[in-house]
Amino acid sequence: MTNRKLTVTIEEGLRALDSLLVLGVRQRSIASKRQYEIDKIVIAGFGAKAVSVFGALSRSTAIQPLEDNEIDLFVQLDPERGQSSTPGGLLSKLEDLLIEHYPEAALSIDKQAVLVKFEEISFRVIPCFYQEKKGYVVVDGKNNKWKKTDPSIFYYALDDANSQHKAMLLPVIRIIKHWNRRNGDWFNDYYLELMVKQLLQGVKFESYVQAVKHVFDKAIKIAIFTIDDPCEFGKQMDGLKDVFKMVEAMLSCKDCYAHIIKAEDLEKNGDLVSAYREWRKIFSDDFPSYVDIMSDKLQANGITGVEALQILRDAT
């Protein structure tokens, strides 16, 4: 019997990883159900005119598991409420209302929202006032004042950039966010989205492999992990959750780039099994093994029994 030739690429491994990270229909349905609960409460009990969803879920950059995500809910109020309330006072009233329904609800660390945690997902409930063509006015609780923001700016900018990159930017962002969570969790998720978009701006890439390699290569050269936040009209935001972890974060990026270079050399020499092992050092066991990908390909091609075992044996 002549064995059919099947090839496996690293690109298939990255695509398989991304398919594990994307939130499915069930997860999105759960998020929508929980959001609807909060919507009803703030509309009936707080006079909300509308509720808008922002954050990673709306941008399709949220990743599994669902419970690790926070969704921003912008609760739009009548502008007169802002004239008759202090920022801190308005936020406190919203907190009191939500505590009636969710006893564990509490002010967020940045004092800009009320955090409502469910077993499946969390929400940042943000009182705001919408200004046509000017964005939103939200609470700056730490300074007890109002501030302007517009999360739709990055939403549309990211969507446009993803189109320019032939729909490959969002998967790369999800992959990099997964790497961060599995390797120290040094970076803020939102910062990573801004960073990856910026590092790949104007860069032509034809694969996830090329894009991920470029991100780690350029990230090594970032001296200070800060970036302009377009939603805050250019105000700089810190990328690291702990600035004292900067060296560790940079070394991790350097190690990841080294693993990719080594994997490329192994692939050139025909040792894809070992090349896959190098990529698994970056993304942990969530990154499939060579055998995983080959087994899926055998099944997809209807190859079973002795022939399948022969192909696996020859490959490994």
C-alpha positions in Angstrom: 0.0 0.0 0.0 1.3 3.4 -1.0 0.9 6.0 1.8 -0.7 9.3 0.7 1.4 12.4 1.5 0.0 14.8 4.0 1.8 17.9 5.2 1.4 19.9 8.4 2.4 23.5 9.0 2.9 25.7 12.0 0.2 28.0 10.6 -2.3 25.2 11.1 -1.3 25.0 14.8 -1.9 28.7 15.3 -5.2 28.6 13.6 -6.3 25.6 15.7 -5.2 27.6 18.8 -7.3 30.6 17.8 -10.3 28.4 17.2 -10.0 27.3 20.9 -9.9 30.9 22.0 -12.9 32.4 20.2 -16.0 32.7 22.3 -18.7 30.5 20.9 -22.4 31.0 20.5 -23.2 29.5 23.9 -20.8 31.9 25.7 -22.1 34.9 23.8 -25.6 33.9 24.7 -24.7 33.7 28.4 -23.1 37.2 28.2 -26.2 38.6 26.5 -28.5 37.1 29.0 -26.6 38.5 31.9 -26.4 41.9 30.2 -30.1 41.9 29.7 -30.6 41.4 33.4 -28.6 44.5 34.2 -30.2 46.5 31.4 -33.6 46.0 32.9 -32.4 47.1 36.3 -30.7 50.3 35.2 -33.5 51.3 32.9 -36.3 50.7 35.5 -34.4 51.8 38.6 -31.9 54.4 37.3 -33.6 56.1 34.5 -31.2 54.9 31.8 -32.1 56.0 28.3 -30.0 53.3 26.7 -27.2 50.8 27.4 -24.2 50.4 25.1 -21.8 47.5 25.1 -18.1 48.2 24.7 -14.9 46.3 25.4 -13.2 43.1 24.0 -16.5 41.3 23.5 -17.8 44.0 21.2 -14.5 44.0 19.3 -14.4 40.2 19.0 -11.1 40.1 20.8 -12.4 38.5 24.0 -11.0 35.0 24.6 -11.8 31.9 26.5 -12.5 31.3 29.3 -15.5 33.5 29.4 -15.3 34.1 33.2 -11.9 35.9 32.7 -13.6 38.7 30.7 -15.1 42.0 31.8 -17.7 43.8 29.6 -18.1 47.5 29.7 -21.8 48.6 29.9 -22.2 52.3 29.2 -25.5 53.4 31.0 -26.6 56.5 29.2 -28.4 59.0 31.3 -30.3 62.3 30.8 -27.7 65.2 30.8 -29.7 66.9 33.5 -28.5 64.1 35.9 -25.0 65.3 35.5 -25.9 68.9 36.4 -27.7 67.8 39.6 -25.2 65.2 40.8 -21.5 65.0 41.6 -19.6 62.3 39.7 -18.9 60.4 43.0 -22.5 60.8 44.1 -23.9 59.5 40.9 -21.6 56.5 40.9 -22.6 55.7 44.6 -26.3 55.8 43.7 -25.7 53.3 40.9 -23.7 51.1 43.3 -26.6 51.2 45.8 -29.1 50.2 43.2 -27.0 47.3 41.9 -26.2 46.1 45.4 -29.9 45.6 45.9 -29.9 43.0 43.2 -26.3 41.8 43.4 -25.0 42.1 47.0 -21.4 41.6 46.0 -21.4 44.5 43.5 -18.7 47.1 44.3 -16.9 50.0 42.9 -14.1 49.1 40.5 -10.5 49.8 41.5 -10.3 52.8 39.2 -13.6 54.2 40.7 -15.1 54.7 37.2 -17.6 51.9 37.3 -19.6 49.5 39.4 -18.3 45.9 39.0 -20.9 43.2 38.9 -19.5 39.7 38.9 -21.3 36.6 37.8 -20.0 33.1 37.9 -19.7 33.2 34.1 -18.6 36.8 33.4 -18.2 40.2 34.9 -19.5 43.6 33.9 -18.2 47.2 34.5 -21.4 49.3 34.7 -20.5 52.8 33.8 -22.9 55.8 34.2 -22.4 58.2 31.3 -23.8 61.0 29.2 -23.7 60.8 25.4 -22.7 63.9 23.4 -23.5 63.7 19.7 -20.2 63.5 17.7 -18.2 64.1 20.9 -18.4 60.7 22.6 -19.2 60.1 26.2 -18.8 61.9 29.5 -18.1 59.4 32.3 -17.1 59.5 36.0 -13.5 60.0 37.1 -14.2 58.7 40.6 -10.6 59.1 41.9 -10.7 62.9 41.2 -14.5 63.3 41.6 -14.9 64.9 38.3 -16.2 64.2 34.8 -14.0 63.2 31.9 -14.5 62.5 28.2 -14.0 59.2 26.5 -15.2 57.5 23.3 -14.6 53.7 23.1 -16.1 53.6 19.6 -13.0 55.3 18.2 -10.8 52.2 18.8 -13.7 49.9 17.8 -13.9 51.4 14.3 -10.1 51.8 14.0 -9.5 48.2 14.9 -12.2 47.0 12.5 -10.7 49.0 9.7 -7.2 47.7 10.5 -8.5 44.1 10.6 -10.0 44.6 7.1 -6.7 46.0 5.8 -4.9 42.9 7.2 -7.4 40.5 5.5 -9.2 39.6 8.7 -6.0 38.3 10.3 -5.4 41.0 12.9 -8.1 40.0 15.4 -6.9 36.3 15.6 -3.4 37.5 16.2 -4.6 39.8 19.0 -6.4 36.9 20.6 -3.3 34.7 20.3 -1.1 37.3 21.9 -3.6 37.9 24.7 -3.7 34.2 25.4 0.1 34.1 25.5 0.1 36.9 28.1 -2.4 35.1 30.4 -0.4 31.9 30.3 3.0 33.6 30.8 2.9 35.9 33.8 -0.1 38.0 32.8 2.1 41.1 32.9 0.1 43.2 30.4 -3.3 44.8 30.5 -5.5 43.1 27.8 -6.6 46.4 26.3 -3.0 47.6 26.1 -2.1 44.5 24.1 -4.8 45.2 21.6 -3.5 48.7 21.1 0.2 47.5 21.0 -0.4 44.7 18.5 -2.4 46.9 16.2 0.3 49.6 16.3 3.2 47.1 15.8 1.5 45.6 12.7 0.4 48.9 11.2 1.8 49.2 7.7 3.3 45.7 7.9 2.3 43.2 5.3 2.0 39.6 6.5 0.5 36.6 4.9 0.2 34.3 7.9 -0.3 34.3 11.7 3.2 33.0 12.0 4.7 36.0 10.4 2.5 38.4 12.4 3.2 36.8 15.8 7.0 36.7 15.0 6.9 40.4 14.1 5.0 41.3 17.3 7.5 39.5 19.6 10.5 40.9 17.7 9.3 44.5 17.9 8.0 44.2 21.5 11.5 43.4 22.7 12.6 46.8 21.5 9.9 48.7 23.4 11.7 50.5 26.2 8.7 51.7 28.1 5.4 49.9 27.9 3.1 52.9 27.5 0.9 53.8 24.5 -1.5 56.5 23.4 -5.2 55.5 24.1 -7.3 56.8 21.2 -10.5 56.4 23.3 -9.0 58.8 25.9 -8.1 61.2 23.1 -4.4 60.5 23.2 -3.9 60.2 26.9 -1.1 57.7 27.6 -1.9 54.4 29.4 0.4 52.0 31.1 0.7 48.6 29.6 2.0 46.7 32.6 -0.1 45.7 35.6 3.1 46.0 37.7 5.8 48.3 36.5 8.4 46.3 38.5 7.8 43.4 36.2 9.1 45.2 33.1 12.3 43.3 32.8 10.5 39.9 33.2 8.0 41.0 30.5 10.8 42.0 28.1 12.8 38.8 28.7 9.6 36.7 28.0 9.1 38.5 24.7 12.8 37.8 23.9 12.5 34.1 24.8 9.4 33.8 22.6 11.1 35.3 19.6 14.1 32.9 20.2 11.7 29.9 20.2 10.2 31.0 16.9 13.6 31.4 15.3 14.6 27.9 16.5 11.3 26.5 15.3 11.9 28.0 11.9 15.4 26.3 11.7 13.9 23.0 12.7 11.1 23.3 10.1 13.7 24.0 7.4 15.5 20.8 8.4 12.2 18.9 8.1 11.8 18.4 11.9 8.2 19.7 12.3 7.6 17.6 15.4 10.3 19.5 17.3 9.3 22.8 15.7 5.8 22.3 17.2 7.4 21.7 20.6 9.1 25.1 20.4 5.8 26.8 19.7 4.2 24.9 22.6 6.9 26.4 24.9 5.4 29.8 24.0 1.7 29.0 24.3 1.7 26.1 26.7 -0.3 22.9 26.2 -3.2 24.8 24.6 -1.1 24.9 21.5 -1.7 21.6 19.7 1.0 19.1 19.1 2.1 17.9 15.7 0.3 14.6 16.2 -2.9 16.5 17.1 -2.9 18.3 13.8 -1.9 15.3 11.8 -4.5 13.2 13.4 -7.2 15.8 12.6 -5.9 15.9 9.0 -6.0 12.1 8.7 -9.6 12.0 9.9 -10.6 14.9 7.5 -9.1 12.9 4.6 -10.8 9.7 5.6 -7.5 7.9 6.3 -7.7 5.3 9.0 -6.3 2.0 10.1 -2.9 0.8 9.1 -2.3 3.6 6.6 -3.0 6.3 9.3 -0.7 4.6 11.7 2.0 4.3 9.1 1.8 8.0 8.3 1.9 9.0 12.0 4.9 6.7 12.5 6.8 8.1 9.5 6.1 11.7 10.7 7.3 11.2 14.2 
